Structures are given as structure tokens and as C-alpha cells.
Amino acid sequence: MAKFPEPEKEINDVLICMRCKARNSKTAKACRKCGAIYLRKKRKQAKAK
């Protein structure tokens, strides 16, 4: 977790391609690198081990 909410929101406000793991803008409809339409939101917290 970041100390400041504004930068943290900007960092977490991206979509991740499920095929090639590229970062895309939050308004993207398809991946900018591979063109896949399978996008997910970036996870807010790390998974527990």
C-alpha cells in the first residue's frame, strides 16, 4: 500500500492482459500489444501465501 491515495489509485487503475500480461489503460477494449480482448483489473493487494 502506498502512503498517498492519489498515486496508488493511478497505479492500480489499469487493466492487465490475461494472455501477454501487458498493462493497458482503464478504457482499453483490447490489449495494445497482442490485441486480445481478455483483460482483467489489476489486483489491489498481493495474494496471501
mmCIF entry with sequence, helices, sheets and N, C-alpha, C, O atoms, coordinates in Angstrom:
data_MODEL
# 
_entry.id   MODEL 
# 
_entity.id                         1 
_entity.type                       polymer 
_entity.pdbx_number_of_molecules   1 
# 
_entity_poly.entity_id                      1 
_entity_poly.type                           'polypeptide(L)' 
_entity_poly.nstd_linkage                   no 
_entity_poly.nstd_monomer                   no 
_entity_poly.pdbx_seq_one_letter_code       MAKFPEPEKEINDVLICMRCKARNSKTAKACRKCGAIYLRKKRKQAKAK 
_entity_poly.pdbx_seq_one_letter_code_can   MAKFPEPEKEINDVLICMRCKARNSKTAKACRKCGAIYLRKKRKQAKAK 
_entity_poly.pdbx_strand_id                 A 
# 
loop_
_entity_poly_seq.entity_id 
_entity_poly_seq.num 
_entity_poly_seq.mon_id 
_entity_poly_seq.hetero 
1 1  MET n 
1 2  ALA n 
1 3  LYS n 
1 4  PHE n 
1 5  PRO n 
1 6  GLU n 
1 7  PRO n 
1 8  GLU n 
1 9  LYS n 
1 10 GLU n 
1 11 ILE n 
1 12 ASN n 
1 13 ASP n 
1 14 VAL n 
1 15 LEU n 
1 16 ILE n 
1 17 CYS n 
1 18 MET n 
1 19 ARG n 
1 20 CYS n 
1 21 LYS n 
1 22 ALA n 
1 23 ARG n 
1 24 ASN n 
1 25 SER n 
1 26 LYS n 
1 27 THR n 
1 28 ALA n 
1 29 LYS n 
1 30 ALA n 
1 31 CYS n 
1 32 ARG n 
1 33 LYS n 
1 34 CYS n 
1 35 GLY n 
1 36 ALA n 
1 37 ILE n 
1 38 TYR n 
1 39 LEU n 
1 40 ARG n 
1 41 LYS n 
1 42 LYS n 
1 43 ARG n 
1 44 LYS n 
1 45 GLN n 
1 46 ALA n 
1 47 LYS n 
1 48 ALA n 
1 49 LYS n 
# 
_struct_asym.id          A 
_struct_asym.entity_id   1 
# 
_struct_conf.conf_type_id            HELX_P 
_struct_conf.id                      HELX_P1 
_struct_conf.pdbx_PDB_helix_id       AA1 
_struct_conf.beg_label_comp_id       PRO 
_struct_conf.beg_label_asym_id       A 
_struct_conf.beg_label_seq_id        5 
_struct_conf.pdbx_beg_PDB_ins_code   ? 
_struct_conf.end_label_comp_id       ASN 
_struct_conf.end_label_asym_id       A 
_struct_conf.end_label_seq_id        12 
_struct_conf.pdbx_end_PDB_ins_code   ? 
_struct_conf.beg_auth_comp_id        PRO 
_struct_conf.beg_auth_asym_id        A 
_struct_conf.beg_auth_seq_id         5 
_struct_conf.end_auth_comp_id        ASN 
_struct_conf.end_auth_asym_id        A 
_struct_conf.end_auth_seq_id         12 
_struct_conf.pdbx_PDB_helix_class    1 
_struct_conf.details                 ? 
_struct_conf.pdbx_PDB_helix_length   8 
# 
_struct_conf_type.id          HELX_P 
_struct_conf_type.criteria    ? 
_struct_conf_type.reference   ? 
# 
_struct_sheet.id               AA1 
_struct_sheet.type             ? 
_struct_sheet.number_strands   3 
_struct_sheet.details          ? 
# 
loop_
_struct_sheet_order.sheet_id 
_struct_sheet_order.range_id_1 
_struct_sheet_order.range_id_2 
_struct_sheet_order.offset 
_struct_sheet_order.sense 
AA1 1 2 ? anti-parallel 
AA1 2 3 ? anti-parallel 
# 
loop_
_struct_sheet_range.sheet_id 
_struct_sheet_range.id 
_struct_sheet_range.beg_label_comp_id 
_struct_sheet_range.beg_label_asym_id 
_struct_sheet_range.beg_label_seq_id 
_struct_sheet_range.pdbx_beg_PDB_ins_code 
_struct_sheet_range.end_label_comp_id 
_struct_sheet_range.end_label_asym_id 
_struct_sheet_range.end_label_seq_id 
_struct_sheet_range.pdbx_end_PDB_ins_code 
_struct_sheet_range.beg_auth_comp_id 
_struct_sheet_range.beg_auth_asym_id 
_struct_sheet_range.beg_auth_seq_id 
_struct_sheet_range.end_auth_comp_id 
_struct_sheet_range.end_auth_asym_id 
_struct_sheet_range.end_auth_seq_id 
AA1 1 ARG A 23 ? ASN A 24 ? ARG A 23 ASN A 24 
AA1 2 LEU A 15 ? CYS A 17 ? LEU A 15 CYS A 17 
AA1 3 LEU A 39 ? LYS A 41 ? LEU A 39 LYS A 41 
# 
loop_
_atom_site.group_PDB 
_atom_site.id 
_atom_site.type_symbol 
_atom_site.label_atom_id 
_atom_site.label_alt_id 
_atom_site.label_comp_id 
_atom_site.label_asym_id 
_atom_site.label_entity_id 
_atom_site.label_seq_id 
_atom_site.pdbx_PDB_ins_code 
_atom_site.Cartn_x 
_atom_site.Cartn_y 
_atom_site.Cartn_z 
_atom_site.occupancy 
_atom_site.B_iso_or_equiv 
_atom_site.pdbx_formal_charge 
_atom_site.auth_seq_id 
_atom_site.auth_comp_id 
_atom_site.auth_asym_id 
_atom_site.auth_atom_id 
_atom_site.pdbx_PDB_model_num 
ATOM 1   N N  . MET A 1 1  ? 0.828   -1.180  0.000   1.00 0.00 ? 1  MET A N  1 
ATOM 2   C CA . MET A 1 1  ? 0.000   0.000   0.000   1.00 0.00 ? 1  MET A CA 1 
ATOM 3   C C  . MET A 1 1  ? 0.873   1.244   0.000   1.00 0.00 ? 1  MET A C  1 
ATOM 4   O O  . MET A 1 1  ? 1.850   1.334   0.743   1.00 0.00 ? 1  MET A O  1 
ATOM 5   N N  . ALA A 1 2  ? 0.512   2.187   -0.831  1.00 0.00 ? 2  ALA A N  1 
ATOM 6   C CA . ALA A 1 2  ? 1.252   3.434   -0.907  1.00 0.00 ? 2  ALA A CA 1 
ATOM 7   C C  . ALA A 1 2  ? 0.825   4.369   0.227   1.00 0.00 ? 2  ALA A C  1 
ATOM 8   O O  . ALA A 1 2  ? -0.213  4.172   0.860   1.00 0.00 ? 2  ALA A O  1 
ATOM 9   N N  . LYS A 1 3  ? 1.640   5.375   0.464   1.00 0.00 ? 3  LYS A N  1 
ATOM 10  C CA . LYS A 1 3  ? 1.328   6.329   1.528   1.00 0.00 ? 3  LYS A CA 1 
ATOM 11  C C  . LYS A 1 3  ? 0.275   7.341   1.094   1.00 0.00 ? 3  LYS A C  1 
ATOM 12  O O  . LYS A 1 3  ? -0.437  7.893   1.932   1.00 0.00 ? 3  LYS A O  1 
ATOM 13  N N  . PHE A 1 4  ? 0.173   7.589   -0.220  1.00 0.00 ? 4  PHE A N  1 
ATOM 14  C CA . PHE A 1 4  ? -0.729  8.605   -0.727  1.00 0.00 ? 4  PHE A CA 1 
ATOM 15  C C  . PHE A 1 4  ? -1.792  7.963   -1.611  1.00 0.00 ? 4  PHE A C  1 
ATOM 16  O O  . PHE A 1 4  ? -1.459  7.153   -2.476  1.00 0.00 ? 4  PHE A O  1 
ATOM 17  N N  . PRO A 1 5  ? -3.074  8.311   -1.412  1.00 0.00 ? 5  PRO A N  1 
ATOM 18  C CA . PRO A 1 5  ? -4.142  7.652   -2.165  1.00 0.00 ? 5  PRO A CA 1 
ATOM 19  C C  . PRO A 1 5  ? -4.168  7.990   -3.657  1.00 0.00 ? 5  PRO A C  1 
ATOM 20  O O  . PRO A 1 5  ? -4.553  7.144   -4.464  1.00 0.00 ? 5  PRO A O  1 
ATOM 21  N N  . GLU A 1 6  ? -3.765  9.216   -4.047  1.00 0.00 ? 6  GLU A N  1 
ATOM 22  C CA . GLU A 1 6  ? -3.839  9.596   -5.459  1.00 0.00 ? 6  GLU A CA 1 
ATOM 23  C C  . GLU A 1 6  ? -2.891  8.774   -6.337  1.00 0.00 ? 6  GLU A C  1 
ATOM 24  O O  . GLU A 1 6  ? -3.334  8.224   -7.345  1.00 0.00 ? 6  GLU A O  1 
ATOM 25  N N  . PRO A 1 7  ? -1.596  8.671   -5.991  1.00 0.00 ? 7  PRO A N  1 
ATOM 26  C CA . PRO A 1 7  ? -0.713  7.843   -6.816  1.00 0.00 ? 7  PRO A CA 1 
ATOM 27  C C  . PRO A 1 7  ? -1.109  6.367   -6.797  1.00 0.00 ? 7  PRO A C  1 
ATOM 28  O O  . PRO A 1 7  ? -0.985  5.674   -7.807  1.00 0.00 ? 7  PRO A O  1 
ATOM 29  N N  . GLU A 1 8  ? -1.582  5.894   -5.655  1.00 0.00 ? 8  GLU A N  1 
ATOM 30  C CA . GLU A 1 8  ? -1.989  4.492   -5.561  1.00 0.00 ? 8  GLU A CA 1 
ATOM 31  C C  . GLU A 1 8  ? -3.161  4.203   -6.497  1.00 0.00 ? 8  GLU A C  1 
ATOM 32  O O  . GLU A 1 8  ? -3.194  3.163   -7.153  1.00 0.00 ? 8  GLU A O  1 
ATOM 33  N N  . LYS A 1 9  ? -4.114  5.119   -6.555  1.00 0.00 ? 9  LYS A N  1 
ATOM 34  C CA . LYS A 1 9  ? -5.261  4.944   -7.445  1.00 0.00 ? 9  LYS A CA 1 
ATOM 35  C C  . LYS A 1 9  ? -4.807  4.924   -8.901  1.00 0.00 ? 9  LYS A C  1 
ATOM 36  O O  . LYS A 1 9  ? -5.308  4.135   -9.702  1.00 0.00 ? 9  LYS A O  1 
ATOM 37  N N  . GLU A 1 10 ? -3.863  5.787   -9.239  1.00 0.00 ? 10 GLU A N  1 
ATOM 38  C CA . GLU A 1 10 ? -3.373  5.842   -10.615 1.00 0.00 ? 10 GLU A CA 1 
ATOM 39  C C  . GLU A 1 10 ? -2.607  4.577   -10.997 1.00 0.00 ? 10 GLU A C  1 
ATOM 40  O O  . GLU A 1 10 ? -2.708  4.104   -12.129 1.00 0.00 ? 10 GLU A O  1 
ATOM 41  N N  . ILE A 1 11 ? -1.846  4.034   -10.058 1.00 0.00 ? 11 ILE A N  1 
ATOM 42  C CA . ILE A 1 11 ? -1.087  2.809   -10.317 1.00 0.00 ? 11 ILE A CA 1 
ATOM 43  C C  . ILE A 1 11 ? -2.033  1.624   -10.486 1.00 0.00 ? 11 ILE A C  1 
ATOM 44  O O  . ILE A 1 11 ? -1.828  0.788   -11.366 1.00 0.00 ? 11 ILE A O  1 
ATOM 45  N N  . ASN A 1 12 ? -3.058  1.546   -9.656  1.00 0.00 ? 12 ASN A N  1 
ATOM 46  C CA . ASN A 1 12 ? -3.971  0.405   -9.684  1.00 0.00 ? 12 ASN A CA 1 
ATOM 47  C C  . ASN A 1 12 ? -5.084  0.541   -10.704 1.00 0.00 ? 12 ASN A C  1 
ATOM 48  O O  . ASN A 1 12 ? -5.850  -0.403  -10.900 1.00 0.00 ? 12 ASN A O  1 
ATOM 49  N N  . ASP A 1 13 ? -5.197  1.681   -11.357 1.00 0.00 ? 13 ASP A N  1 
ATOM 50  C CA . ASP A 1 13 ? -6.283  1.917   -12.299 1.00 0.00 ? 13 ASP A CA 1 
ATOM 51  C C  . ASP A 1 13 ? -5.888  1.496   -13.710 1.00 0.00 ? 13 ASP A C  1 
ATOM 52  O O  . ASP A 1 13 ? -6.009  2.285   -14.647 1.00 0.00 ? 13 ASP A O  1 
ATOM 53  N N  . VAL A 1 14 ? -5.420  0.272   -13.869 1.00 0.00 ? 14 VAL A N  1 
ATOM 54  C CA . VAL A 1 14 ? -5.034  -0.236  -15.182 1.00 0.00 ? 14 VAL A CA 1 
ATOM 55  C C  . VAL A 1 14 ? -5.654  -1.611  -15.388 1.00 0.00 ? 14 VAL A C  1 
ATOM 56  O O  . VAL A 1 14 ? -6.091  -2.261  -14.439 1.00 0.00 ? 14 VAL A O  1 
ATOM 57  N N  . LEU A 1 15 ? -5.681  -2.038  -16.642 1.00 0.00 ? 15 LEU A N  1 
ATOM 58  C CA . LEU A 1 15 ? -6.136  -3.374  -16.988 1.00 0.00 ? 15 LEU A CA 1 
ATOM 59  C C  . LEU A 1 15 ? -4.932  -4.203  -17.396 1.00 0.00 ? 15 LEU A C  1 
ATOM 60  O O  . LEU A 1 15 ? -4.006  -3.688  -18.023 1.00 0.00 ? 15 LEU A O  1 
ATOM 61  N N  . ILE A 1 16 ? -4.937  -5.481  -17.044 1.00 0.00 ? 16 ILE A N  1 
ATOM 62  C CA . ILE A 1 16 ? -3.851  -6.396  -17.359 1.00 0.00 ? 16 ILE A CA 1 
ATOM 63  C C  . ILE A 1 16 ? -4.364  -7.409  -18.374 1.00 0.00 ? 16 ILE A C  1 
ATOM 64  O O  . ILE A 1 16 ? -5.439  -7.984  -18.202 1.00 0.00 ? 16 ILE A O  1 
ATOM 65  N N  . CYS A 1 17 ? -3.593  -7.621  -19.425 1.00 0.00 ? 17 CYS A N  1 
ATOM 66  C CA . CYS A 1 17 ? -3.954  -8.618  -20.434 1.00 0.00 ? 17 CYS A CA 1 
ATOM 67  C C  . CYS A 1 17 ? -3.715  -10.004 -19.849 1.00 0.00 ? 17 CYS A C  1 
ATOM 68  O O  . CYS A 1 17 ? -2.654  -10.270 -19.284 1.00 0.00 ? 17 CYS A O  1 
ATOM 69  N N  . MET A 1 18 ? -4.691  -10.878 -19.985 1.00 0.00 ? 18 MET A N  1 
ATOM 70  C CA . MET A 1 18 ? -4.558  -12.228 -19.436 1.00 0.00 ? 18 MET A CA 1 
ATOM 71  C C  . MET A 1 18 ? -3.746  -13.139 -20.355 1.00 0.00 ? 18 MET A C  1 
ATOM 72  O O  . MET A 1 18 ? -3.365  -14.238 -19.952 1.00 0.00 ? 18 MET A O  1 
ATOM 73  N N  . ARG A 1 19 ? -3.478  -12.698 -21.579 1.00 0.00 ? 19 ARG A N  1 
ATOM 74  C CA . ARG A 1 19 ? -2.676  -13.500 -22.497 1.00 0.00 ? 19 ARG A CA 1 
ATOM 75  C C  . ARG A 1 19 ? -1.191  -13.159 -22.406 1.00 0.00 ? 19 ARG A C  1 
ATOM 76  O O  . ARG A 1 19 ? -0.358  -14.057 -22.285 1.00 0.00 ? 19 ARG A O  1 
ATOM 77  N N  . CYS A 1 20 ? -0.847  -11.855 -22.464 1.00 0.00 ? 20 CYS A N  1 
ATOM 78  C CA . CYS A 1 20 ? 0.573   -11.467 -22.512 1.00 0.00 ? 20 CYS A CA 1 
ATOM 79  C C  . CYS A 1 20 ? 1.021   -10.651 -21.298 1.00 0.00 ? 20 CYS A C  1 
ATOM 80  O O  . CYS A 1 20 ? 2.189   -10.269 -21.224 1.00 0.00 ? 20 CYS A O  1 
ATOM 81  N N  . LYS A 1 21 ? 0.130   -10.376 -20.349 1.00 0.00 ? 21 LYS A N  1 
ATOM 82  C CA . LYS A 1 21 ? 0.432   -9.657  -19.096 1.00 0.00 ? 21 LYS A CA 1 
ATOM 83  C C  . LYS A 1 21 ? 0.832   -8.195  -19.299 1.00 0.00 ? 21 LYS A C  1 
ATOM 84  O O  . LYS A 1 21 ? 1.483   -7.611  -18.432 1.00 0.00 ? 21 LYS A O  1 
ATOM 85  N N  . ALA A 1 22 ? 0.457   -7.600  -20.423 1.00 0.00 ? 22 ALA A N  1 
ATOM 86  C CA . ALA A 1 22 ? 0.768   -6.194  -20.678 1.00 0.00 ? 22 ALA A CA 1 
ATOM 87  C C  . ALA A 1 22 ? -0.180  -5.298  -19.886 1.00 0.00 ? 22 ALA A C  1 
ATOM 88  O O  . ALA A 1 22 ? -1.312  -5.683  -19.593 1.00 0.00 ? 22 ALA A O  1 
ATOM 89  N N  . ARG A 1 23 ? 0.292   -4.100  -19.542 1.00 0.00 ? 23 ARG A N  1 
ATOM 90  C CA . ARG A 1 23 ? -0.541  -3.121  -18.855 1.00 0.00 ? 23 ARG A CA 1 
ATOM 91  C C  . ARG A 1 23 ? -1.243  -2.265  -19.904 1.00 0.00 ? 23 ARG A C  1 
ATOM 92  O O  . ARG A 1 23 ? -0.619  -1.802  -20.858 1.00 0.00 ? 23 ARG A O  1 
ATOM 93  N N  . ASN A 1 24 ? -2.541  -2.060  -19.721 1.00 0.00 ? 24 ASN A N  1 
ATOM 94  C CA . ASN A 1 24 ? -3.352  -1.281  -20.642 1.00 0.00 ? 24 ASN A CA 1 
ATOM 95  C C  . ASN A 1 24 ? -4.110  -0.214  -19.871 1.00 0.00 ? 24 ASN A C  1 
ATOM 96  O O  . ASN A 1 24 ? -4.282  -0.313  -18.656 1.00 0.00 ? 24 ASN A O  1 
ATOM 97  N N  . SER A 1 25 ? -4.563  0.809   -20.591 1.00 0.00 ? 25 SER A N  1 
ATOM 98  C CA . SER A 1 25 ? -5.328  1.868   -19.942 1.00 0.00 ? 25 SER A CA 1 
ATOM 99  C C  . SER A 1 25 ? -6.674  1.327   -19.478 1.00 0.00 ? 25 SER A C  1 
ATOM 100 O O  . SER A 1 25 ? -7.134  0.285   -19.947 1.00 0.00 ? 25 SER A O  1 
ATOM 101 N N  . LYS A 1 26 ? -7.297  2.047   -18.554 1.00 0.00 ? 26 LYS A N  1 
ATOM 102 C CA . LYS A 1 26 ? -8.556  1.558   -17.990 1.00 0.00 ? 26 LYS A CA 1 
ATOM 103 C C  . LYS A 1 26 ? -9.706  1.616   -18.991 1.00 0.00 ? 26 LYS A C  1 
ATOM 104 O O  . LYS A 1 26 ? -10.742 0.992   -18.763 1.00 0.00 ? 26 LYS A O  1 
ATOM 105 N N  . THR A 1 27 ? -9.551  2.347   -20.089 1.00 0.00 ? 27 THR A N  1 
ATOM 106 C CA . THR A 1 27 ? -10.607 2.439   -21.096 1.00 0.00 ? 27 THR A CA 1 
ATOM 107 C C  . THR A 1 27 ? -10.372 1.512   -22.281 1.00 0.00 ? 27 THR A C  1 
ATOM 108 O O  . THR A 1 27 ? -11.146 1.531   -23.238 1.00 0.00 ? 27 THR A O  1 
ATOM 109 N N  . ALA A 1 28 ? -9.325  0.707   -22.236 1.00 0.00 ? 28 ALA A N  1 
ATOM 110 C CA . ALA A 1 28 ? -8.985  -0.161  -23.367 1.00 0.00 ? 28 ALA A CA 1 
ATOM 111 C C  . ALA A 1 28 ? -10.042 -1.239  -23.566 1.00 0.00 ? 28 ALA A C  1 
ATOM 112 O O  . ALA A 1 28 ? -10.582 -1.779  -22.601 1.00 0.00 ? 28 ALA A O  1 
ATOM 113 N N  . LYS A 1 29 ? -10.328 -1.543  -24.823 1.00 0.00 ? 29 LYS A N  1 
ATOM 114 C CA . LYS A 1 29 ? -11.245 -2.627  -25.172 1.00 0.00 ? 29 LYS A CA 1 
ATOM 115 C C  . LYS A 1 29 ? -10.471 -3.887  -25.545 1.00 0.00 ? 29 LYS A C  1 
ATOM 116 O O  . LYS A 1 29 ? -10.995 -4.996  -25.436 1.00 0.00 ? 29 LYS A O  1 
ATOM 117 N N  . ALA A 1 30 ? -9.221  -3.716  -25.987 1.00 0.00 ? 30 ALA A N  1 
ATOM 118 C CA . ALA A 1 30 ? -8.367  -4.842  -26.365 1.00 0.00 ? 30 ALA A CA 1 
ATOM 119 C C  . ALA A 1 30 ? -6.934  -4.500  -25.976 1.00 0.00 ? 30 ALA A C  1 
ATOM 120 O O  . ALA A 1 30 ? -6.606  -3.334  -25.760 1.00 0.00 ? 30 ALA A O  1 
ATOM 121 N N  . CYS A 1 31 ? -6.087  -5.514  -25.887 1.00 0.00 ? 31 CYS A N  1 
ATOM 122 C CA . CYS A 1 31 ? -4.687  -5.332  -25.491 1.00 0.00 ? 31 CYS A CA 1 
ATOM 123 C C  . CYS A 1 31 ? -3.930  -4.535  -26.547 1.00 0.00 ? 31 CYS A C  1 
ATOM 124 O O  . CYS A 1 31 ? -4.134  -4.733  -27.745 1.00 0.00 ? 31 CYS A O  1 
ATOM 125 N N  . ARG A 1 32 ? -3.061  -3.641  -26.104 1.00 0.00 ? 32 ARG A N  1 
ATOM 126 C CA . ARG A 1 32 ? -2.282  -2.821  -27.029 1.00 0.00 ? 32 ARG A CA 1 
ATOM 127 C C  . ARG A 1 32 ? -1.155  -3.606  -27.682 1.00 0.00 ? 32 ARG A C  1 
ATOM 128 O O  . ARG A 1 32 ? -0.688  -3.228  -28.756 1.00 0.00 ? 32 ARG A O  1 
ATOM 129 N N  . LYS A 1 33 ? -0.704  -4.704  -27.048 1.00 0.00 ? 33 LYS A N  1 
ATOM 130 C CA . LYS A 1 33 ? 0.409   -5.488  -27.599 1.00 0.00 ? 33 LYS A CA 1 
ATOM 131 C C  . LYS A 1 33 ? -0.062  -6.641  -28.480 1.00 0.00 ? 33 LYS A C  1 
ATOM 132 O O  . LYS A 1 33 ? 0.395   -6.792  -29.613 1.00 0.00 ? 33 LYS A O  1 
ATOM 133 N N  . CYS A 1 34 ? -0.979  -7.453  -27.953 1.00 0.00 ? 34 CYS A N  1 
ATOM 134 C CA . CYS A 1 34 ? -1.345  -8.669  -28.689 1.00 0.00 ? 34 CYS A CA 1 
ATOM 135 C C  . CYS A 1 34 ? -2.750  -8.619  -29.274 1.00 0.00 ? 34 CYS A C  1 
ATOM 136 O O  . CYS A 1 34 ? -3.109  -9.487  -30.070 1.00 0.00 ? 34 CYS A O  1 
ATOM 137 N N  . GLY A 1 35 ? -3.551  -7.628  -28.900 1.00 0.00 ? 35 GLY A N  1 
ATOM 138 C CA . GLY A 1 35 ? -4.885  -7.489  -29.472 1.00 0.00 ? 35 GLY A CA 1 
ATOM 139 C C  . GLY A 1 35 ? -5.955  -8.349  -28.814 1.00 0.00 ? 35 GLY A C  1 
ATOM 140 O O  . GLY A 1 35 ? -7.099  -8.357  -29.267 1.00 0.00 ? 35 GLY A O  1 
ATOM 141 N N  . ALA A 1 36 ? -5.609  -9.068  -27.761 1.00 0.00 ? 36 ALA A N  1 
ATOM 142 C CA . ALA A 1 36 ? -6.582  -9.922  -27.075 1.00 0.00 ? 36 ALA A CA 1 
ATOM 143 C C  . ALA A 1 36 ? -7.634  -9.071  -26.369 1.00 0.00 ? 36 ALA A C  1 
ATOM 144 O O  . ALA A 1 36 ? -7.355  -7.952  -25.938 1.00 0.00 ? 36 ALA A O  1 
ATOM 145 N N  . ILE A 1 37 ? -8.835  -9.610  -26.256 1.00 0.00 ? 37 ILE A N  1 
ATOM 146 C CA . ILE A 1 37 ? -9.912  -8.876  -25.578 1.00 0.00 ? 37 ILE A CA 1 
ATOM 147 C C  . ILE A 1 37 ? -10.079 -9.339  -24.137 1.00 0.00 ? 37 ILE A C  1 
ATOM 148 O O  . ILE A 1 37 ? -10.986 -8.886  -23.440 1.00 0.00 ? 37 ILE A O  1 
ATOM 149 N N  . TYR A 1 38 ? -9.211  -10.238 -23.689 1.00 0.00 ? 38 TYR A N  1 
ATOM 150 C CA . TYR A 1 38 ? -9.300  -10.788 -22.338 1.00 0.00 ? 38 TYR A CA 1 
ATOM 151 C C  . TYR A 1 38 ? -8.479  -9.924  -21.384 1.00 0.00 ? 38 TYR A C  1 
ATOM 152 O O  . TYR A 1 38 ? -7.280  -10.143 -21.215 1.00 0.00 ? 38 TYR A O  1 
ATOM 153 N N  . LEU A 1 39 ? -9.133  -8.941  -20.762 1.00 0.00 ? 39 LEU A N  1 
ATOM 154 C CA . LEU A 1 39 ? -8.466  -8.020  -19.848 1.00 0.00 ? 39 LEU A CA 1 
ATOM 155 C C  . LEU A 1 39 ? -9.083  -8.151  -18.464 1.00 0.00 ? 39 LEU A C  1 
ATOM 156 O O  . LEU A 1 39 ? -10.284 -8.385  -18.325 1.00 0.00 ? 39 LEU A O  1 
ATOM 157 N N  . ARG A 1 40 ? -8.251  -7.999  -17.447 1.00 0.00 ? 40 ARG A N  1 
ATOM 158 C CA . ARG A 1 40 ? -8.730  -8.016  -16.070 1.00 0.00 ? 40 ARG A CA 1 
ATOM 159 C C  . ARG A 1 40 ? -8.201  -6.780  -15.368 1.00 0.00 ? 40 ARG A C  1 
ATOM 160 O O  . ARG A 1 40 ? -7.225  -6.175  -15.811 1.00 0.00 ? 40 ARG A O  1 
ATOM 161 N N  . LYS A 1 41 ? -8.849  -6.403  -14.268 1.00 0.00 ? 41 LYS A N  1 
ATOM 162 C CA . LYS A 1 41 ? -8.363  -5.285  -13.471 1.00 0.00 ? 41 LYS A CA 1 
ATOM 163 C C  . LYS A 1 41 ? -7.144  -5.722  -12.686 1.00 0.00 ? 41 LYS A C  1 
ATOM 164 O O  . LYS A 1 41 ? -7.025  -6.890  -12.315 1.00 0.00 ? 41 LYS A O  1 
ATOM 165 N N  . LYS A 1 42 ? -6.239  -4.793  -12.433 1.00 0.00 ? 42 LYS A N  1 
ATOM 166 C CA . LYS A 1 42 ? -5.072  -5.093  -11.611 1.00 0.00 ? 42 LYS A CA 1 
ATOM 167 C C  . LYS A 1 42 ? -5.515  -5.339  -10.181 1.00 0.00 ? 42 LYS A C  1 
ATOM 168 O O  . LYS A 1 42 ? -6.355  -4.611  -9.654  1.00 0.00 ? 42 LYS A O  1 
ATOM 169 N N  . ARG A 1 43 ? -4.959  -6.349  -9.561  1.00 0.00 ? 43 ARG A N  1 
ATOM 170 C CA . ARG A 1 43 ? -5.318  -6.674  -8.179  1.00 0.00 ? 43 ARG A CA 1 
ATOM 171 C C  . ARG A 1 43 ? -4.835  -5.576  -7.241  1.00 0.00 ? 43 ARG A C  1 
ATOM 172 O O  . ARG A 1 43 ? -3.735  -5.050  -7.410  1.00 0.00 ? 43 ARG A O  1 
ATOM 173 N N  . LYS A 1 44 ? -5.647  -5.233  -6.261  1.00 0.00 ? 44 LYS A N  1 
ATOM 174 C CA . LYS A 1 44 ? -5.332  -4.153  -5.329  1.00 0.00 ? 44 LYS A CA 1 
ATOM 175 C C  . LYS A 1 44 ? -4.306  -4.583  -4.295  1.00 0.00 ? 44 LYS A C  1 
ATOM 176 O O  . LYS A 1 44 ? -3.464  -3.782  -3.890  1.00 0.00 ? 44 LYS A O  1 
ATOM 177 N N  . GLN A 1 45 ? -4.365  -5.847  -3.859  1.00 0.00 ? 45 GLN A N  1 
ATOM 178 C CA . GLN A 1 45 ? -3.428  -6.345  -2.858  1.00 0.00 ? 45 GLN A CA 1 
ATOM 179 C C  . GLN A 1 45 ? -2.800  -7.635  -3.360  1.00 0.00 ? 45 GLN A C  1 
ATOM 180 O O  . GLN A 1 45 ? -3.371  -8.339  -4.193  1.00 0.00 ? 45 GLN A O  1 
ATOM 181 N N  . ALA A 1 46 ? -1.628  -7.929  -2.847  1.00 0.00 ? 46 ALA A N  1 
ATOM 182 C CA . ALA A 1 46 ? -0.965  -9.179  -3.197  1.00 0.00 ? 46 ALA A CA 1 
ATOM 183 C C  . ALA A 1 46 ? -1.725  -10.345 -2.582  1.00 0.00 ? 46 ALA A C  1 
ATOM 184 O O  . ALA A 1 46 ? -2.333  -10.221 -1.519  1.00 0.00 ? 46 ALA A O  1 
ATOM 185 N N  . LYS A 1 47 ? -1.678  -11.469 -3.266  1.00 0.00 ? 47 LYS A N  1 
ATOM 186 C CA . LYS A 1 47 ? -2.326  -12.669 -2.741  1.00 0.00 ? 47 LYS A CA 1 
ATOM 187 C C  . LYS A 1 47 ? -1.586  -13.169 -1.512  1.00 0.00 ? 47 LYS A C  1 
ATOM 188 O O  . LYS A 1 47 ? -0.364  -13.045 -1.421  1.00 0.00 ? 47 LYS A O  1 
ATOM 189 N N  . ALA A 1 48 ? -2.314  -13.725 -0.582  1.00 0.00 ? 48 ALA A N  1 
ATOM 190 C CA . ALA A 1 48 ? -1.693  -14.318 0.605   1.00 0.00 ? 48 ALA A CA 1 
ATOM 191 C C  . ALA A 1 48 ? -1.065  -15.651 0.231   1.00 0.00 ? 48 ALA A C  1 
ATOM 192 O O  . ALA A 1 48 ? -1.602  -16.399 -0.586  1.00 0.00 ? 48 ALA A O  1 
ATOM 193 N N  . LYS A 1 49 ? 0.072   -15.936 0.836   1.00 0.00 ? 49 LYS A N  1 
ATOM 194 C CA . LYS A 1 49 ? 0.747   -17.199 0.521   1.00 0.00 ? 49 LYS A CA 1 
ATOM 195 C C  . LYS A 1 49 ? 0.301   -18.297 1.434   1.00 0.00 ? 49 LYS A C  1 
ATOM 196 O O  . LYS A 1 49 ? 0.768   -19.429 1.311   1.00 0.00 ? 49 LYS A O  1 
# 
